[in-house]
Amino acid sequence: MKRTAKKRLYSHVWEKEKQVASMKFAARMSSVFSTSVFASLASPQAGGAASRLSVLHDLTEAHDATLTLGEAFDAAHGLLGHSYRNEYYFKNNLVSKIVLGRHSVRTASALMEVPSGRSIADLVIFNGTSTAYEIKTDLDSFTRLPAQLDDYSSRFEHLNVVTSIERAAEAERVTPEAVGIIGIRPNGSLSVVRPSNSGFSRLKQASIFQLLRQKEAVEALNRATGYEIDVPSGDVWARCRSLFTALPIEVAHAEALYQLKKRGMRASALVARTDYPASLRALAYGTEVSSSGHARIASRLAVPLTDCHRF
């Protein structure tokens, strides 16, 4: 083999080795973007968060040792975008671009991992209506997609499949025309390959009701009909279901939308803070935390990474 050919081969192998190493490093970093870590940061005694956050200390080799915890999260998220675009990266990108970009934290909210029949919607955004996003990373197949979309179709007005731009054409082929296709480009920008169409005619009161908690269902019925609890506590859920499924679909959807949007809005005060890391927006909407818990999170994110062992 000629010297120039060997040089090219060695260079190619070296680049591949660097890519694999970078991917493994980013995969390790991805473990900190979990609801359990986020909830620990919100608790009076952060406890287990310290051990889970230890992986972030590897970032100080490439950054200033005075990195705060919040800055370390952002740096780790940057690695995900470069080398390991997992489901969390997609979710956080959508929240940043849609809730805080296209809309506003004052007018839109989000919920993560929403149980929907036999499926779980990765992300649902509520503004003037309900829009579900099913994420398919490059590590996912489209095998379950038809069943997932079927579960979402009776609960949310708009449906979107979100995948890498390279797989967008494949997503188009395997989904109904009413389903939107959003491709995420290598630089993180969103490309609407096919816009979603309203599926309001598919909505069903019984399916929408399953999205609500009992307190929300009672409040929704009170707003819509003036209902006050009139049965023993053990019968409230069945009574609410009976009344809710009898509502006109327009009213049922509007009242559920009000309750679910309000549930997601609890995170808006934290996400709107200028010192809150962009990398943690999806976790704020995906983890139920009290206002005092949000205050603890904000305080701990400002702590130098080297001091996190004290949590």
C-alpha positions as CSV (number, residue, x, y, z in Angstrom):
1,M,0.0,0.0,0.0
2,K,1.3,3.4,-0.9
3,R,2.3,5.8,1.9
4,T,-0.5,8.3,0.9
5,A,-3.1,5.6,0.9
6,K,-1.9,4.3,4.3
7,K,-2.1,7.9,5.7
8,R,-5.6,8.3,4.5
9,L,-6.6,4.9,6.0
10,Y,-5.0,5.7,9.3
11,S,-6.7,9.1,9.3
12,H,-10.0,7.5,8.6
13,V,-9.6,4.9,11.4
14,W,-8.5,7.6,13.8
15,E,-11.5,9.7,13.0
16,K,-13.8,6.7,13.5
17,E,-12.1,5.9,16.9
18,K,-12.6,9.5,18.0
19,Q,-16.3,9.4,16.9
20,V,-16.9,6.2,18.9
21,A,-15.1,7.6,21.9
22,S,-17.1,10.8,21.7
23,M,-20.4,8.8,21.4
24,K,-19.5,6.7,24.5
25,F,-18.6,9.8,26.5
26,A,-21.9,11.5,25.5
27,A,-23.9,8.4,26.3
28,R,-22.5,8.5,29.8
29,M,-23.3,12.1,30.1
30,S,-26.9,11.4,29.0
31,S,-27.6,9.6,32.3
32,V,-27.9,12.9,34.2
33,F,-31.0,14.0,32.1
34,S,-33.5,11.9,34.1
35,T,-36.5,12.8,36.2
36,S,-35.0,11.1,39.2
37,V,-31.9,13.4,39.2
38,F,-34.1,16.4,38.6
39,A,-36.5,15.4,41.5
40,S,-33.5,14.9,43.8
41,L,-32.2,18.4,43.0
42,A,-35.7,19.7,44.1
43,S,-35.8,17.8,47.4
44,P,-34.8,19.3,50.7
45,Q,-32.0,16.7,50.9
46,A,-30.6,16.2,47.4
47,G,-29.2,12.9,48.5
48,G,-28.8,10.5,45.5
49,A,-28.3,13.3,43.0
50,A,-24.6,13.8,44.1
51,S,-23.6,10.3,42.9
52,R,-25.5,10.6,39.7
53,L,-24.0,13.9,38.9
54,S,-20.4,12.7,39.4
55,V,-20.2,11.8,35.7
56,L,-20.3,15.6,35.0
57,H,-16.9,16.1,36.6
58,D,-15.3,14.6,33.5
59,L,-16.4,17.8,31.7
60,T,-14.0,19.9,33.8
61,E,-11.1,18.4,31.8
62,A,-12.3,20.4,28.8
63,H,-13.8,23.3,30.6
64,D,-13.0,25.8,33.3
65,A,-12.9,24.1,36.7
66,T,-15.3,26.9,38.0
67,L,-18.1,25.5,35.8
68,T,-21.4,25.7,37.7
69,L,-23.8,22.7,37.8
70,G,-26.1,24.5,35.4
71,E,-23.3,25.2,32.9
72,A,-22.2,21.5,33.2
73,F,-25.7,20.4,32.2
74,D,-25.6,22.7,29.2
75,A,-22.2,21.4,28.2
76,A,-23.4,17.8,28.5
77,H,-26.4,18.6,26.4
78,G,-24.2,20.0,23.8
79,L,-22.4,16.7,23.6
80,L,-25.7,14.9,23.1
81,G,-26.4,17.1,20.1
82,H,-23.0,16.4,18.6
83,S,-22.6,12.7,19.3
84,Y,-25.6,11.1,20.9
85,R,-29.0,12.5,19.8
86,N,-31.2,10.5,22.2
87,E,-34.8,10.9,23.0
88,Y,-34.2,13.5,25.7
89,Y,-32.2,15.6,23.2
90,F,-35.2,15.5,20.8
91,K,-37.7,16.4,23.6
92,N,-35.7,19.3,24.9
93,N,-35.2,20.6,21.4
94,L,-38.9,20.6,20.7
95,V,-39.7,22.3,24.0
96,S,-37.2,25.0,23.3
97,K,-38.2,25.6,19.7
98,I,-41.9,25.3,20.1
99,V,-43.0,26.3,23.7
100,L,-40.4,29.0,24.1
101,G,-39.7,29.8,20.5
102,R,-42.9,29.6,18.5
103,H,-45.2,30.2,21.5
104,S,-44.5,31.5,25.0
105,V,-44.4,30.1,28.5
106,R,-47.3,32.4,29.2
107,T,-49.5,30.9,26.5
108,A,-48.3,27.3,26.1
109,S,-47.3,24.5,28.3
110,A,-46.1,20.9,27.9
111,L,-46.3,17.5,29.5
112,M,-43.9,14.6,28.9
113,E,-44.7,10.9,28.9
114,V,-48.5,11.2,28.8
115,P,-50.2,7.8,29.2
116,S,-52.5,7.4,26.2
117,G,-54.3,4.0,25.9
118,R,-51.7,1.3,25.3
119,S,-49.1,3.9,24.4
120,I,-47.2,6.8,26.1
121,A,-47.0,10.1,24.2
122,D,-43.4,11.4,24.3
123,L,-44.5,15.1,24.4
124,V,-47.8,16.9,24.3
125,I,-47.9,20.7,23.9
126,F,-51.0,22.7,24.8
127,N,-51.7,26.2,23.6
128,G,-55.0,26.8,21.8
129,T,-55.3,23.1,21.2
130,S,-53.6,19.8,21.9
131,T,-50.6,18.5,19.8
132,A,-48.9,15.2,20.4
133,Y,-45.3,14.5,19.3
134,E,-44.0,10.9,18.9
135,I,-40.2,10.9,18.8
136,K,-38.3,8.3,16.7
137,T,-34.5,8.7,17.1
138,D,-32.1,7.0,14.8
139,L,-32.0,4.1,17.3
140,D,-35.8,3.5,17.1
141,S,-37.9,1.6,14.6
142,F,-41.2,2.6,13.1
143,T,-42.8,-0.8,13.9
144,R,-45.1,0.4,16.7
145,L,-45.8,3.8,15.2
146,P,-49.3,2.9,13.6
147,A,-50.6,1.6,17.0
148,Q,-49.2,4.6,18.8
149,L,-50.7,7.1,16.5
150,D,-54.0,5.3,16.7
151,D,-54.0,5.7,20.5
152,Y,-53.1,9.4,20.2
153,S,-55.7,10.1,17.5
154,S,-58.7,10.0,19.8
155,R,-57.1,12.2,22.5
156,F,-55.2,15.0,20.7
157,E,-56.2,17.2,17.8
158,H,-52.8,17.3,16.1
159,L,-50.3,14.5,15.7
160,N,-46.6,14.8,14.7
161,V,-43.8,12.3,14.2
162,V,-40.4,13.8,15.0
163,T,-37.3,12.1,13.7
164,S,-33.9,13.0,12.1
165,I,-34.1,14.8,8.8
166,E,-32.5,11.7,7.2
167,R,-35.5,9.5,8.2
168,A,-38.2,12.0,7.5
169,A,-39.1,10.5,4.0
170,E,-39.5,7.0,5.6
171,A,-41.8,8.5,8.3
172,E,-43.9,10.1,5.6
173,R,-44.4,6.7,3.9
174,V,-45.6,4.9,7.0
175,T,-48.0,7.5,8.4
176,P,-51.4,8.9,7.3
177,E,-51.3,12.2,5.5
178,A,-53.0,14.0,8.4
179,V,-49.9,13.3,10.6
180,G,-47.2,15.9,10.6
181,I,-43.6,15.0,10.0
182,I,-40.9,17.1,11.7
183,G,-37.2,16.5,10.9
184,I,-34.4,17.6,13.2
185,R,-31.3,18.7,11.2
186,P,-27.7,18.1,12.4
187,N,-27.5,21.6,13.7
188,G,-30.7,21.1,15.9
189,S,-33.0,23.2,13.8
190,L,-36.5,21.9,13.1
191,S,-37.8,21.3,9.5
192,V,-41.5,20.8,9.0
193,V,-41.5,18.2,6.3
194,R,-45.3,17.8,6.3
195,P,-47.6,19.9,8.5
196,S,-50.2,18.2,10.6
197,N,-53.9,18.5,9.8
198,S,-56.6,18.9,12.4
199,G,-58.0,15.5,13.6
200,F,-60.8,17.0,15.7
201,S,-63.3,14.6,14.1
202,R,-61.4,11.6,15.6
203,L,-61.5,12.8,19.2
204,K,-63.5,10.8,21.7
205,Q,-64.8,11.9,25.0
206,A,-64.0,8.6,26.8
207,S,-60.4,8.7,25.5
208,I,-59.9,12.3,26.5
209,F,-61.3,11.7,30.0
210,Q,-58.6,9.1,30.6
211,L,-56.0,11.9,30.4
212,L,-57.4,13.6,33.5
213,R,-56.9,13.1,37.2
214,Q,-60.0,12.9,39.4
215,K,-59.6,16.4,40.8
216,E,-59.2,17.8,37.3
217,A,-62.2,15.9,36.1
218,V,-64.4,17.3,38.8
219,E,-63.2,20.8,38.1
220,A,-63.7,20.4,34.4
221,L,-67.3,19.2,35.0
222,N,-67.9,22.0,37.4
223,R,-66.8,24.6,34.9
224,A,-68.8,23.0,32.1
225,T,-72.0,22.1,33.9
226,G,-71.8,23.4,37.5
227,Y,-71.4,19.8,38.8
228,E,-70.6,19.3,42.5
229,I,-69.7,15.9,43.9
230,D,-72.9,14.0,44.7
231,V,-71.8,10.4,45.3
232,P,-69.6,8.6,47.8
233,S,-65.9,9.1,47.3
234,G,-65.4,5.6,45.9
235,D,-67.9,6.4,43.1
236,V,-66.7,9.8,42.1
237,W,-64.5,8.6,39.2
238,A,-67.2,6.5,37.6
239,R,-69.7,9.4,38.1
240,C,-67.4,11.9,36.4
241,R,-66.7,9.5,33.5
242,S,-70.4,9.1,32.9
243,L,-71.0,12.9,32.9
244,F,-67.8,13.7,30.9
245,T,-68.6,11.3,28.1
246,A,-72.0,12.9,27.7
247,L,-70.5,16.4,27.1
248,P,-70.4,17.7,23.5
249,I,-66.9,16.8,22.1
250,E,-66.1,20.5,21.7
251,V,-66.7,21.1,25.4
252,A,-65.0,18.0,26.5
253,H,-61.8,18.8,24.6
254,A,-61.8,22.5,25.7
255,E,-62.2,21.6,29.4
256,A,-59.6,18.9,29.3
257,L,-57.3,21.2,27.4
258,Y,-57.7,23.8,30.2
259,Q,-56.9,21.3,32.9
260,L,-53.9,19.8,31.1
261,K,-52.4,23.1,30.1
262,K,-52.7,24.3,33.7
263,R,-50.9,21.2,34.9
264,G,-48.0,21.9,32.6
265,M,-48.0,25.6,33.4
266,R,-46.6,24.8,36.9
267,A,-43.1,24.6,35.4
268,S,-43.4,27.9,33.5
269,A,-42.0,30.1,36.3
270,L,-38.8,28.0,36.5
271,V,-38.3,27.7,32.7
272,A,-38.8,31.4,32.2
273,R,-35.9,32.3,34.5
274,T,-33.0,33.8,32.6
275,D,-30.5,31.8,34.6
276,Y,-32.3,28.5,34.1
277,P,-30.3,26.2,31.8
278,A,-31.8,25.6,28.3
279,S,-30.7,22.0,28.6
280,L,-33.2,21.3,31.4
281,R,-36.4,22.7,29.9
282,A,-37.9,19.4,29.1
283,L,-37.1,18.0,32.6
284,A,-38.9,21.0,34.1
285,Y,-42.1,20.1,32.2
286,G,-41.6,16.3,32.7
287,T,-41.1,16.3,36.5
288,E,-43.8,17.4,39.0
289,V,-42.1,19.7,41.5
290,S,-43.5,22.2,44.0
291,S,-42.6,25.9,43.9
292,S,-40.3,25.5,46.8
293,G,-38.6,22.6,44.9
294,H,-38.2,24.9,41.9
295,A,-36.4,27.4,44.2
296,R,-34.1,24.7,45.5
297,I,-33.3,23.6,41.9
298,A,-32.4,27.1,40.8
299,S,-30.2,27.6,43.8
300,R,-28.3,24.3,43.3
301,L,-27.8,24.9,39.6
302,A,-25.7,28.0,40.5
303,V,-23.3,26.0,42.7
304,P,-19.8,25.2,41.3
305,L,-19.7,21.7,39.9
306,T,-16.8,20.9,42.2
307,D,-19.1,21.5,45.3
308,C,-21.9,19.2,44.2
309,H,-20.7,16.4,46.4
310,R,-22.1,18.4,49.3
311,F,-25.7,17.9,48.1
